[in-house]
Amino acid sequence: MLPIFSSLLSSEEKSVKIEHPLMDDRSILIKLKRRLNQKKPGLKAQLTMAPHPRPGQRIHTEAEETCLKAGVMLLIFPRDKEFRLVLTRRTATVLHHRDQIGFPGGQFEPGENSERAALRETLEEIGVPSQKLKIIGTLTPLYIPPSNYCIYPVVSAADESLLFRPFPDEVAEIIEVPLRHFLDPRNIRRETWTIRGEAVDVPFYAFAHHKIWGATAMVLAEFLEVLKSTL
């Protein structure tokens, strides 16, 4: 595997030739880390993948004092010579967002911030220890009205392919999606669904038989804007 983090931590200025824009080349992560430390696309990008009408009117800054806070992890890792993102399909028995596709993550425990919560939940849900990950940035927090959660997205990367061990009480399925798949506009679809008795226009990312929508798609929309500007 390529020594991604030796470059990230010690020689970020080293010039690396990119053979393919989403091969597991360390220069992509170096540039992504820099870009995540700059101004982000924010709510405008998130709303491009929001269901319409979206329940509730409040945004994160208005709900922050009263919402439940959770850290979620966008974990980038190399496999088969390209970068992928790991998602999970939740079980039918969890309290919130049953059977939906999301990022590893969960509610802050006392004394935690977004990074600590996301790292802990990544270990608990999919069995990846924090020692295998490096935090490279964060995205814009997002408020989820139906569950009253404010989610704080954290972006991390692994230096090598990972072995996932899903926690069966919470994770029904591990989903590995190549980043190039998300960047292909042909994989964005829209359908009209009935949600809480109302007709809702739902944009989603299609992958295999999965439909990645809601808050997960909104966070992905901002991340992909950042990634595209990096590439």
N, C-alpha and C positions, 0 to 999 in steps of 0.2 A: 504493500500500500504506500501511497505517497506520504511523506512526512508533513502533513498539513499544518500541524500546530507548531512544529519547530519554526516554520516561516511566520505563522501568526504571532508568535511570542518573541521571536528574536530578530527576524530580518524581513519585516513587512515590505521593505522597499525593494527587495530583490525582484528583478524582472523575470517572469516565467512565461514561456511561450504557451499559448492556448491552442490545442489542436482541434477542439470541439467545444462550443460554448457551454455545454453542460456535462462534459467529462469530469471525472473526479480530480480536477486540477486545483491545487491549493490556491492559485491566484484568484479564483472565483470567490473563495471564502474570505480572502484578504480584502478584496474590493467590497464584498457584502458587509463585512464588519465595519469598514469605513463608512459605507452608505447608511448603515443603521444608526450611526452616531450623528447623522445630519438630520435636517428637518424631514419629517415623514409625510406621506400623502394623507394620512389621518382619516377622519370620518367620511370625507368626500369619496375616497376610494372604497371604503367599507360599504357605503350605501349602494354602490353599483351592483352588489350581489345580495341586497336586502330584499326579503319578500315585501310585496305591496298589496294591500296596506300592511305596514308593520305595526304590531300591537304596541300601544303606549307611545308617548311623545317625548319622554325624557331621554336625554343622552347621558353619557358617562359622568360628565362634570356635574350634572344636576342631581345624579343619583348616588354619588360616591359616599356621602355621609351615612346613607341608610341601607345601601345594598350589601349583600354578602360578597366577599372578595375571594377570587380564585386565581391561581396561576396556571397557565396552560403552556405546553412545550411544543414548539415547532422544531422537530429534531431532523436535521439533515445528515444523511450518512451515505457513504459510497457502497454500491453493489453493482457488479457486472459492468464496471468501468463508467458508471454515471452516478450522479447524485439523485437520491430519493428522499421522500418525506414520509414519515410514518404517521398513520392515523389509526384510530381504533373504532370498532363498532361496539357500542355499549350494550350490556345485557338488558333483558326485559324486566329485571328486578331492581335496578338502581332507582334512586329517588327521583332524579331529574333527567330529562332528555333520553328516555328509554329507547333502545334500538337505534338511536341516531349515531351518526359518524362524527367524531370529534378528535381533538388532540388529547394526549395524556395530560392530566391535570386535575386539580381539585381545590377545595377551599383552604384558605390560609389557616394554619394552626397558630396559637399564640406565639408572638415574637417573630413570625416569619414575614418575609417580603415575597414579591412575586417570583424571584429566582429560586429562593429556598423551597417555596411551595411547589414550583414546577419540577424541580429536581427530585424532591421527595416523592411526588406523585408519579413521576416517570419510573422510578425504581419500584414503587408499590404496584403500579398498574401493568407495566410491560417488562420489568426485571432488568432495566438498564441502570447500572450504578453511576453516580455522579462523576466518578474518576474517569469514565470513558467519554465524558462530554466536556466541551468548552462553550461557555456562554459567549455569543458574539454580538448580542444586542437585544433590543426589545421593540415591540410595535405599540401602536396606539391602543389604550384600554377601550373596551367595548361593553356597553350595558345591555343585558338581556332581560327585557321586561317580563316575560312569562315566569321566569324563575327568580327574578330580582337579584341576579348575579352581575357583578362587574368582573369581567375577565381581563387579566393582564398577560398578554402574550409575550413569551420569552423565546428567543431563537438560539438554538445550540447546534453544534456540529460534532460528529464523531470522526475519529481518525481512521477508522476501519469498519468493515462490515460488522453488523451487530447480530447477536442471537437474542431474539425476543422471547420472554417468558410471561405470557399474559396471566393476570390474576383472574381466575374464572368467575368470581362473584361479580366482577365489574366489566370485564372485557370478553365479548363474545368472539371477536375476530380482530386480527392484526391486518392492516391494509398498507402495503408499500407502494407508493405512487412515484414514478419518475417525475422529476421537476419539469422535464420537457413536455410531459402530458398536460400539465396545468397551463403551460404557456401557449398551447395550441388552441386558438379561439373556437375551433370546431367542437371542442369538448365542453363548451358552455351551452347549456340548454335552458329552456323555460317551459313550465307547465302551469296550468291552473289547478290548484288543489282546494279542497274544502277543509279549512282549519277552524276549529271552534265554531262550526256552523256558518262560516263565511268563505266566499270565494276569494282565493288569494293567488296572485301571480308570483310564482316561485322560480327564481333563477337558481341553477345548480351546476356543479361540475360533475360530468358523467365520467365514471371510471369502472370498466367492466359492468357489473350489474348494479353498481352503487350510485346513489345520488347524494352528493355532498352539498348541503344547503344550510340555510340559517346562519347562526353565528360563526360556524366553522368556515363557511364560504365567505363571509364578510371579512374575517381575519385573513383568509387566504388572498382575498382581493387586494388588500393593502400590501401583504408580503410580496405578491407577484408584481405589483407596481414597483416596489423597491428593487426586486430582482431584475426586472426588465431594464430599469435605469442603470443598474450595475453592469449588466451585460452590454 
